[in-house]
Structures are given as structure tokens and as C-alpha cells.
């Protein structure tokens, strides 16, 4: 059995205070409890550290040597605790963030300047992945995910929601016409995802339900590629608000079939493997992301 910090602290306090009863009074414990801690420590070490007489305690030669080491260990622990406390006040260290390309480009990258100005001691590592990764295997602290979560082993924090809209460029609509009914999409060039197939079921109310299954003319693995294709006039796409807000405000993309929109919003979560309180650098990053998203949505 290994020595515990409680036993080391009991030993040092007895030496510093001069008696077991004085040490017990300092930490509001019983004298018998302090005495048992000393006995356990000596038993584990297999030596006597203190000679006990009726009038005083005296360090043995082994006790003198061990006292120096015990003080050094306790000071190191105190220094480590102080360092953690400082980090909670001034978050620092490496933060590994994973997100899909659209999230990275339209949420993470735009907020980095303000985040870095506020938390200059946090070193960021940014990784993009279109498929869900194993956070532990990739040594990732936090991932930002859009859509319904499927992994129940993850801890998750909601960052908000983002509405899906059917969008096309003015140039495409001028060349091919504006669809007036959902069924008319069948005559248009549609832009969809390679996977998951559920993303090719657009949130549109029609005669057979509130989801319309499309047959894409072009498929891509991520939403940013589809956004670029739509901006280039290659077809109509179903894209999330977080990545098209500026395009819609500046008229580069136009919403179509808005009256048939079923109002579906994609949840956005931060996910992480944690069973205890989050490190300060993760918490402040997620707070910053959430504040930025809320401010952008209300601009």
C-alpha cells in the first residue's frame, strides 16, 4: 500500500506543531486520528519516524531524512493546485477542436480573432472531418456536430439550432425558372449529399408528407462544396442557415419554396468525453461559440 497525502500532511503537521494534540487542533481532527495516520505511515515505510515520550516528540534519523522529502512532495502538490486555480482564472493549454468543414469555416474561423484576443494563452488545434470521429482515438477535446446525435456514450452541450432552407443563386433561377410547387423540383438540377441519405430528404411539405426525397444531379460529401456549387449556379441545394446567412443577406443565394418549408431546425451540439467538470479552456471556448452564434443570428 502506498503512502497517502493525508499521512504525509499529518506527519509534517505533528513535527511543525510539536505534538499530536496541537496538530489535531490545527486541522480540527481528533488526536487519535492523527496518531493512527502516523502509525500507518510508519508501518508502510517499515521504520520509526518519531520517538514518542510522555513529554515530547523527537525525530529519528530516518524521520529527519523523510521530513525533507515529505515537505518537497507537499509543496509540489500545492504548486500544482495553485497552477490549476490560475488556469481556471486564466485558461491556458492546448485545445483540440474537431468539426465538419462548414462548421469550421462558418462558425469556428470567424470567431477565432475575438477568442484569441480574450484567451491568448489557449493554443488551438483545428481539425475538419465530415464523418464522426472517435474523440479519444484522435485525442480531441471537443467536437462540434450538426444534426441528431447518435452516440450515447458522449456528453453533449447544446449550442443552438440552425434552420434548413432551399436555396439557389439568382443566376440559376433566371436561367431555369423558380419552382412554384414542391413537385416541380423533379425538373430542376438538385444538389445533394453522398451520405447520410437522410440529408437528401428535404424539409418540405407536400401531398405525401413533410419530407421530400430528392434525386441529386450532383452529390458531395460536405455542405460547403454544395454551397459553392449553388453559388456557381449549378443547381438548388438544401443548406443550413449558419453557413448561408451572409449569402442570403447579400443576395448571392435566394430562398425558394419558403411557403412549403416545414420549419425543421438542425440541432448543434458540442460533444466530449468527460465524467467530471470540464477544463476551463473547454468551457470558455464553448461559451464563446454559443455567444457568437447567438449574436450572429440576431444581427
C-alpha positions in Angstrom: 0.0 0.0 0.0 1.4 3.4 -0.9 1.7 6.5 1.3 -1.1 9.0 1.1 -1.0 12.8 1.1 -3.1 12.7 4.3 -0.5 10.7 6.1 2.3 13.0 4.9 0.4 16.0 6.0 -0.3 14.5 9.4 3.5 13.8 9.8 4.6 17.3 8.8 1.9 19.0 11.0 2.9 17.0 14.1 6.6 18.0 13.5 5.8 21.6 12.9 3.3 21.9 15.8 5.4 19.9 18.3 2.7 17.5 19.4 -0.1 15.2 18.1 -2.8 17.2 20.0 -1.6 20.5 18.6 -1.6 19.1 15.1 -5.1 17.7 15.6 -6.4 21.1 16.8 -5.0 22.9 13.8 -7.0 20.7 11.3 -10.0 20.1 13.6 -9.4 16.4 13.8 -9.1 14.0 16.8 -5.7 13.3 18.3 -6.4 9.6 17.8 -7.0 10.1 14.1 -3.6 11.9 13.7 -1.9 9.2 15.7 -3.4 6.5 13.5 -2.2 8.3 10.4 1.3 8.4 11.8 1.2 4.7 12.7 0.0 3.8 9.2 2.8 5.9 7.6 5.5 4.3 9.8 4.0 0.8 9.1 4.1 1.4 5.3 7.7 2.7 5.5 8.8 0.0 7.9 10.6 2.4 10.1 10.1 4.7 13.1 9.9 8.4 12.2 9.1 9.9 15.6 10.1 8.8 19.1 7.2 9.4 21.4 7.8 10.2 25.0 5.4 11.4 27.7 6.8 15.0 27.3 7.7 15.4 23.6 8.2 14.0 20.2 11.6 13.7 18.6 12.5 12.9 15.0 14.6 9.8 14.4 17.4 9.9 11.8 15.1 8.3 9.3 12.4 10.9 10.3 14.8 13.8 9.5 15.5 12.4 6.1 11.9 11.6 5.3 10.7 15.0 6.5 12.6 16.9 3.8 11.1 14.6 1.1 7.6 14.9 2.6 7.8 18.7 2.6 9.0 18.7 -1.1 6.1 16.5 -2.1 3.5 18.6 -0.3 4.9 21.8 -1.8 4.8 20.3 -5.3 1.1 19.3 -4.8 0.3 22.8 -3.5 2.1 24.4 -6.5 0.2 22.1 -8.9 -3.1 23.1 -7.3 -2.2 26.8 -7.5 -1.4 26.4 -11.2 -4.8 24.8 -11.9 -6.5 27.6 -10.0 -4.7 30.1 -12.1 -5.7 28.3 -15.2 -9.3 28.4 -14.2 -9.0 32.2 -13.9 -6.8 32.5 -17.0 -7.5 29.4 -19.1 -4.4 28.0 -20.8 -3.1 25.0 -22.6 -3.8 23.1 -25.9 -7.4 22.8 -27.1 -8.1 20.3 -29.9 -11.4 21.1 -31.7 -12.9 18.9 -34.4 -15.8 20.0 -36.8 -17.1 19.5 -40.3 -15.8 21.8 -42.9 -18.9 24.1 -43.0 -18.9 24.4 -39.2 -15.1 25.1 -39.2 -15.4 27.8 -42.0 -18.6 29.5 -40.9 -18.6 29.2 -37.2 -15.2 28.5 -35.8 -12.9 30.5 -38.1 -14.9 33.8 -37.9 -14.9 33.8 -34.1 -11.2 33.0 -33.7 -9.9 36.6 -33.7 -12.1 37.6 -30.7 -11.5 34.3 -28.9 -7.7 34.6 -29.3 -7.8 38.2 -28.1 -9.7 37.2 -25.0 -7.8 33.9 -24.2 -4.3 34.4 -25.7 -2.8 31.5 -23.6 -5.0 28.8 -25.2 -3.3 27.1 -28.1 -5.9 25.8 -30.6 -5.6 22.8 -32.9 -8.4 22.7 -35.5 -9.3 19.5 -37.4 -12.0 19.1 -40.1 -13.8 15.8 -40.6 -17.0 15.2 -42.5 -17.6 11.9 -40.7 -18.0 11.4 -36.9 -14.6 10.6 -35.4 -13.6 8.7 -32.2 -12.7 11.6 -29.9 -10.4 9.5 -27.7 -8.6 7.9 -30.6 -8.0 11.3 -32.3 -7.1 12.9 -28.9 -9.8 15.5 -29.5 -11.0 17.7 -26.6 -14.3 18.7 -28.1 -16.2 18.3 -31.4 -19.0 20.5 -32.8 -21.7 18.4 -34.5 -24.7 19.4 -36.5 -27.8 17.1 -36.6 -29.2 14.4 -34.3 -26.6 12.8 -32.0 -26.3 9.0 -32.3 -23.5 8.2 -29.8 -25.0 7.9 -26.3 -21.5 7.5 -24.7 -20.8 11.1 -25.4 -21.5 14.1 -23.1 -23.2 16.8 -25.1 -23.9 20.5 -24.7 -26.4 22.2 -26.9 -25.1 25.3 -28.7 -28.3 26.2 -30.5 -30.2 25.3 -33.7 -29.9 26.2 -37.4 -32.8 26.2 -39.8 -32.6 24.4 -43.2 -33.6 26.3 -46.3 -34.0 25.5 -50.0 -31.6 27.9 -51.9 -30.4 28.7 -55.3 -28.4 31.6 -56.9 -30.3 34.3 -58.8 -28.4 33.3 -61.9 -29.7 29.7 -61.7 -33.3 30.8 -61.1 -33.1 33.3 -64.0 -31.8 30.5 -66.3 -34.1 27.7 -65.1 -37.1 29.4 -63.5 -38.4 29.5 -60.0 -40.2 26.3 -58.8 -43.7 27.2 -57.5 -44.6 23.7 -56.3 -42.5 21.1 -54.4 -43.1 18.5 -57.2 -41.5 20.9 -59.7 -38.1 20.2 -58.1 -38.1 17.0 -60.2 -37.4 19.1 -63.3 -34.5 21.0 -61.7 -30.9 20.3 -61.1 -30.7 19.4 -57.4 -27.5 19.3 -55.3 -27.4 16.7 -52.5 -25.2 14.7 -50.2 -23.3 11.4 -50.8 -24.2 10.5 -47.1 -26.1 10.2 -45.0 -29.1 9.7 -47.2 -31.4 11.4 -44.7 -29.9 14.8 -45.8 -31.4 14.2 -49.3 -34.9 14.3 -47.7 -35.7 18.0 -47.8 -37.9 19.6 -45.1 -40.8 20.5 -47.5 -44.5 19.8 -47.0 -46.1 18.2 -50.0 -49.0 15.9 -50.8 -47.2 12.8 -49.4 -45.8 14.3 -46.2 -43.4 16.9 -44.8 -40.2 15.4 -46.2 -39.4 15.4 -49.9 -36.9 12.9 -51.2 -34.7 14.2 -54.0 -32.6 12.7 -56.7 -29.4 14.8 -56.8 -27.8 15.6 -60.1 -24.6 16.3 -58.2 -23.6 14.8 -54.8 -20.9 16.0 -52.4 -19.6 14.8 -49.1 -20.0 18.2 -47.3 -22.2 21.2 -47.2 -19.5 23.7 -48.2 -19.0 22.0 -51.5 -22.8 22.2 -52.1 -22.8 25.8 -51.1 -20.1 26.6 -53.6 -21.9 24.7 -56.4 -25.1 26.6 -55.6 -23.3 29.9 -55.6 -21.9 28.9 -59.0 -25.4 28.4 -60.4 -25.1 24.6 -60.6 -28.4 23.9 -59.0 -30.7 24.1 -56.0 -29.5 23.0 -52.6 -30.8 22.5 -49.0 -28.4 24.3 -46.7 -28.3 25.3 -43.1 -28.6 29.0 -42.0 -25.3 29.1 -40.1 -23.4 28.7 -43.4 -25.6 30.8 -45.7 -26.5 33.8 -43.6 -24.2 36.2 -45.4 -25.1 34.8 -48.8 -28.8 35.4 -48.2 -28.3 38.9 -46.8 -26.1 39.9 -49.8 -28.5 38.2 -52.3 -26.0 35.6 -53.6 -28.4 32.9 -52.6 -32.2 33.1 -52.7 -34.7 31.0 -50.8 -37.3 29.1 -52.8 -40.5 27.3 -51.8 -40.4 29.1 -48.5 -44.2 28.6 -48.1 -43.7 24.8 -48.1 -40.9 24.9 -45.5 -41.8 22.7 -42.5 -39.6 24.7 -40.2 -37.1 22.0 -39.4 -34.1 23.1 -37.5 -30.9 21.2 -37.1 -29.5 20.9 -33.5 -25.9 22.0 -33.0 -24.0 20.3 -30.1 -20.6 20.3 -28.6 -19.6 16.7 -27.7 -16.8 15.5 -25.4 -15.7 12.5 -23.3 -15.9 13.8 -19.7 -17.2 12.4 -16.5 -16.1 15.3 -14.3 -16.2 19.1 -14.6 -14.9 20.4 -17.9 -11.5 22.0 -18.1 -11.7 25.8 -18.1 -10.3 26.1 -21.6 -13.1 23.9 -23.0 -15.9 25.7 -21.1 -14.7 29.2 -22.1 -14.4 28.1 -25.7 -18.0 26.7 -25.8 -19.3 29.8 -24.1 -17.6 31.9 -26.7 -19.1 29.8 -29.6 -22.6 30.0 -28.1 -22.4 33.7 -27.6 -21.1 34.3 -31.1 -23.8 32.1 -32.7 -26.5 33.9 -30.8 -25.1 37.3 -31.8 -24.9 36.3 -35.4 -28.4 35.0 -35.5 -29.7 38.3 -34.0 -27.7 40.6 -36.2 
